[in-house]
Amino acid sequence: MTAPLSIHTNALLRIKSIHIQRTVKPVAVHGRAFAMRVQYQLKEGQSRLFHELPSGLNMEVIFQKGTRNDPNEDKPMNPPLVFVHGIHHAAWCWVEHWFPFFSQHGYDCHAVSLLAQGESDAPAGKVAGSLQTHANDIADFIQKEVRLPPVLIGHSLGGLIVQSYISDMRTGHSSERNNLHPRLAGAVLVCSVPPSGNSGLVWRYLYSKPVVALKVILSLAAKAFSISLPLCKETFFSAEMEDHLVQHYQELMKESSRLPLLDLKKLNAPLPISSVPRSTLQVLVLGASDDFIVDAEGLNETARFYGVSPVCIKGVAHDVMLDRSWEKGADVVLLWLNSLNKQNLV
């Protein structure tokens, strides 16, 4: 999910982390050796593959092909969708509800598990990567495995990785650089960390909601969500979410991250994200009214950066794609995708 709040509470975080984090040797190993102890069962029509990166490490990708009512219909193909998870999650978080939904509407769906997350391989070192290296891995997958320019969809910290991708993406005005990321058809940022990072979120919570700030720190940075069902529910889900579902997702989250997704102490070093011409790419900025992590100002900051109006879904919490009313977010994204397709036909 979103980046844990980085403030001067290192001693507290170290104390909490000792008791709930697994020890992983800093050597390059294949993900199968550290497979999730709680397995996610794929649904009919879904498959798991492993994309080999230039480093030789394998990245888990879950795929579901889009269905068309009439395969012989003379109609342009929908852009494929590539989903990027956030901290303490993996590809499985998109597969539960959004994959069946979007595939039924004719969209091919790919969800990646970033390195050391889910069933992907773990690199050498103490962290899985940086904003840039994760974006590079996604770009390599798109370049080699996705036939058409996709719509890239990122949630929470995954949204910040998508923003890093966009800032280094090929456009019609940047063909002189060969190392730029493949072109996208569009991007969706769901409850995303804003382009300036999490500092603004931190200080706003500290001044206005210090108890909330402490809960977020303990839940995410110290992984206390993994040992407290009420805290897990408050962090990620709406109050109406059934406890047995929260517990199911909590078990998957606990197993989803073998190394920290990013070095949070260095998170803000490459930020803010480099700006891009507003005509370069269509972007949907989506938030949730009951988000415990990304506040309204964080949502508005992201929307201002891309020159769009944000869409805030009522009655949904941070995990938009898993929450009880997951279809509310899916409907908004589908409407935007359909509008994007019409614009591309003009």
DAQUI-V751087 format. One record per residue. N is the residue number from 1. RES is the residue in one small letter. PHI is phi in whole degrees, -180 to 180 (none if undefined). Layout:
n:N res:RES phi:PHI
n:N res:RES phi:PHI
This chain:
n:1 res:m phi:none
n:2 res:t phi:-65
n:3 res:a phi:-62
n:4 res:p phi:-59
n:5 res:l phi:-70
n:6 res:s phi:-98
n:7 res:i phi:-135
n:8 res:h phi:-80
n:9 res:t phi:-130
n:10 res:n phi:-59
n:11 res:a phi:-62
n:12 res:l phi:-61
n:13 res:l phi:-66
n:14 res:r phi:-64
n:15 res:i phi:-62
n:16 res:k phi:-67
n:17 res:s phi:-67
n:18 res:i phi:-56
n:19 res:h phi:-91
n:20 res:i phi:-130
n:21 res:q phi:-101
n:22 res:r phi:-79
n:23 res:t phi:-88
n:24 res:v phi:-125
n:25 res:k phi:-66
n:26 res:p phi:-78
n:27 res:v phi:-131
n:28 res:a phi:-74
n:29 res:v phi:-137
n:30 res:h phi:-77
n:31 res:g phi:-57
n:32 res:r phi:-64
n:33 res:a phi:-72
n:34 res:f phi:-120
n:35 res:a phi:-58
n:36 res:m phi:-57
n:37 res:r phi:-73
n:38 res:v phi:-105
n:39 res:q phi:-86
n:40 res:y phi:-95
n:41 res:q phi:-87
n:42 res:l phi:-71
n:43 res:k phi:-90
n:44 res:e phi:-58
n:45 res:g phi:90
n:46 res:q phi:-105
n:47 res:s phi:-139
n:48 res:r phi:-115
n:49 res:l phi:-133
n:50 res:f phi:-126
n:51 res:h phi:-90
n:52 res:e phi:-82
n:53 res:l phi:-86
n:54 res:p phi:-55
n:55 res:s phi:-73
n:56 res:g phi:93
n:57 res:l phi:-79
n:58 res:n phi:-104
n:59 res:m phi:-111
n:60 res:e phi:-67
n:61 res:v phi:-134
n:62 res:i phi:-104
n:63 res:f phi:-130
n:64 res:q phi:-142
n:65 res:k phi:-78
n:66 res:g phi:-73
n:67 res:t phi:-104
n:68 res:r phi:-118
n:69 res:n phi:-60
n:70 res:d phi:-133
n:71 res:p phi:-59
n:72 res:n phi:-90
n:73 res:e phi:-66
n:74 res:d phi:-82
n:75 res:k phi:-140
n:76 res:p phi:-57
n:77 res:m phi:-68
n:78 res:n phi:-68
n:79 res:p phi:-67
n:80 res:p phi:-66
n:81 res:l phi:-112
n:82 res:v phi:-121
n:83 res:f phi:-104
n:84 res:v phi:-125
n:85 res:h phi:-82
n:86 res:g phi:-110
n:87 res:i phi:-68
n:88 res:h phi:65
n:89 res:h phi:-130
n:90 res:a phi:-152
n:91 res:a phi:-55
n:92 res:w phi:-56
n:93 res:c phi:-65
n:94 res:w phi:-87
n:95 res:v phi:-78
n:96 res:e phi:-60
n:97 res:h phi:-121
n:98 res:w phi:-73
n:99 res:f phi:-60
n:100 res:p phi:-59
n:101 res:f phi:-63
n:102 res:f phi:-75
n:103 res:s phi:-66
n:104 res:q phi:-67
n:105 res:h phi:-99
n:106 res:g phi:91
n:107 res:y phi:-109
n:108 res:d phi:-68
n:109 res:c phi:-120
n:110 res:h phi:-124
n:111 res:a phi:-127
n:112 res:v phi:-98
n:113 res:s phi:-105
n:114 res:l phi:-63
n:115 res:l phi:-54
n:116 res:a phi:68
n:117 res:q phi:-120
n:118 res:g phi:59
n:119 res:e phi:-100
n:120 res:s phi:-75
n:121 res:d phi:-69
n:122 res:a phi:-107
n:123 res:p phi:-77
n:124 res:a phi:-69
n:125 res:g phi:120
n:126 res:k phi:-99
n:127 res:v phi:-133
n:128 res:a phi:-72
n:129 res:g phi:166
n:130 res:s phi:-124
n:131 res:l phi:-53
n:132 res:q phi:-69
n:133 res:t phi:-69
n:134 res:h phi:-65
n:135 res:a phi:-63
n:136 res:n phi:-63
n:137 res:d phi:-65
n:138 res:i phi:-64
n:139 res:a phi:-62
n:140 res:d phi:-63
n:141 res:f phi:-63
n:142 res:i phi:-62
n:143 res:q phi:-59
n:144 res:k phi:-99
n:145 res:e phi:-122
n:146 res:v phi:-110
n:147 res:r phi:-73
n:148 res:l phi:-111
n:149 res:p phi:-57
n:150 res:p phi:-92
n:151 res:v phi:-95
n:152 res:l phi:-97
n:153 res:i phi:-121
n:154 res:g phi:-124
n:155 res:h phi:-113
n:156 res:s phi:59
n:157 res:l phi:-65
n:158 res:g phi:-62
n:159 res:g phi:-66
n:160 res:l phi:-69
n:161 res:i phi:-65
n:162 res:v phi:-62
n:163 res:q phi:-63
n:164 res:s phi:-63
n:165 res:y phi:-59
n:166 res:i phi:-59
n:167 res:s phi:-67
n:168 res:d phi:-121
n:169 res:m phi:-96
n:170 res:r phi:-66
n:171 res:t phi:-133
n:172 res:g phi:-67
n:173 res:h phi:-108
n:174 res:s phi:-131
n:175 res:s phi:-69
n:176 res:e phi:-71
n:177 res:r phi:-102
n:178 res:n phi:-87
n:179 res:n phi:-97
n:180 res:l phi:-77
n:181 res:h phi:-72
n:182 res:p phi:-58
n:183 res:r phi:-65
n:184 res:l phi:-111
n:185 res:a phi:-84
n:186 res:g phi:174
n:187 res:a phi:-146
n:188 res:v phi:-125
n:189 res:l phi:-111
n:190 res:v phi:-107
n:191 res:c phi:47
n:192 res:s phi:-81
n:193 res:v phi:-60
n:194 res:p phi:-68
n:195 res:p phi:-63
n:196 res:s phi:-86
n:197 res:g phi:97
n:198 res:n phi:-103
n:199 res:s phi:-60
n:200 res:g phi:-61
n:201 res:l phi:-59
n:202 res:v phi:-57
n:203 res:w phi:-69
n:204 res:r phi:-64
n:205 res:y phi:-66
n:206 res:l phi:-63
n:207 res:y phi:-81
n:208 res:s phi:-104
n:209 res:k phi:-140
n:210 res:p phi:-61
n:211 res:v phi:-67
n:212 res:v phi:-62
n:213 res:a phi:-58
n:214 res:l phi:-64
n:215 res:k phi:-63
n:216 res:v phi:-64
n:217 res:i phi:-61
n:218 res:l phi:-65
n:219 res:s phi:-68
n:220 res:l phi:-97
n:221 res:a phi:-68
n:222 res:a phi:-97
n:223 res:k phi:58
n:224 res:a phi:-67
n:225 res:f phi:-58
n:226 res:s phi:-76
n:227 res:i phi:-118
n:228 res:s phi:-134
n:229 res:l phi:-63
n:230 res:p phi:-60
n:231 res:l phi:-69
n:232 res:c phi:-61
n:233 res:k phi:-64
n:234 res:e phi:-65
n:235 res:t phi:-73
n:236 res:f phi:-112
n:237 res:f phi:-127
n:238 res:s phi:-76
n:239 res:a phi:-64
n:240 res:e phi:-83
n:241 res:m phi:-64
n:242 res:e phi:-67
n:243 res:d phi:-61
n:244 res:h phi:-67
n:245 res:l phi:-72
n:246 res:v phi:-59
n:247 res:q phi:-64
n:248 res:h phi:-61
n:249 res:y phi:-71
n:250 res:q phi:-59
n:251 res:e phi:-63
n:252 res:l phi:-68
n:253 res:m phi:-62
n:254 res:k phi:-60
n:255 res:e phi:-97
n:256 res:s phi:-84
n:257 res:s phi:-132
n:258 res:r phi:-90
n:259 res:l phi:-132
n:260 res:p phi:-55
n:261 res:l phi:-60
n:262 res:l phi:-142
n:263 res:d phi:-82
n:264 res:l phi:-66
n:265 res:k phi:-69
n:266 res:k phi:-108
n:267 res:l phi:-57
n:268 res:n phi:-83
n:269 res:a phi:-59
n:270 res:p phi:-89
n:271 res:l phi:-102
n:272 res:p phi:-72
n:273 res:i phi:-59
n:274 res:s phi:-65
n:275 res:s phi:-74
n:276 res:v phi:-128
n:277 res:p phi:-56
n:278 res:r phi:-66
n:279 res:s phi:-85
n:280 res:t phi:-68
n:281 res:l phi:-154
n:282 res:q phi:-82
n:283 res:v phi:-129
n:284 res:l phi:-105
n:285 res:v phi:-109
n:286 res:l phi:-120
n:287 res:g phi:-131
n:288 res:a phi:-133
n:289 res:s phi:-65
n:290 res:d phi:-105
n:291 res:d phi:-67
n:292 res:f phi:-84
n:293 res:i phi:-113
n:294 res:v phi:-98
n:295 res:d phi:-83
n:296 res:a phi:-62
n:297 res:e phi:-67
n:298 res:g phi:-63
n:299 res:l phi:-62
n:300 res:n phi:-67
n:301 res:e phi:-61
n:302 res:t phi:-63
n:303 res:a phi:-64
n:304 res:r phi:-61
n:305 res:f phi:-60
n:306 res:y phi:-100
n:307 res:g phi:67
n:308 res:v phi:-129
n:309 res:s phi:-93
n:310 res:p phi:-74
n:311 res:v phi:-114
n:312 res:c phi:-111
n:313 res:i phi:-86
n:314 res:k phi:-80
n:315 res:g phi:74
n:316 res:v phi:-129
n:317 res:a phi:-102
n:318 res:h phi:-58
n:319 res:d phi:-81
n:320 res:v phi:-56
n:321 res:m phi:-81
n:322 res:l phi:-117
n:323 res:d phi:-65
n:324 res:r phi:-56
n:325 res:s phi:-103
n:326 res:w phi:-57
n:327 res:e phi:-68
n:328 res:k phi:-62
n:329 res:g phi:-68
n:330 res:a phi:-61
n:331 res:d phi:-63
n:332 res:v phi:-64
n:333 res:v phi:-65
n:334 res:l phi:-62
n:335 res:l phi:-60
n:336 res:w phi:-66
n:337 res:l phi:-62
n:338 res:n phi:-63
n:339 res:s phi:-66
n:340 res:l phi:-62
n:341 res:n phi:-63
n:342 res:k phi:-65
n:343 res:q phi:-64
n:344 res:n phi:-71
n:345 res:l phi:-83
n:346 res:v phi:-73
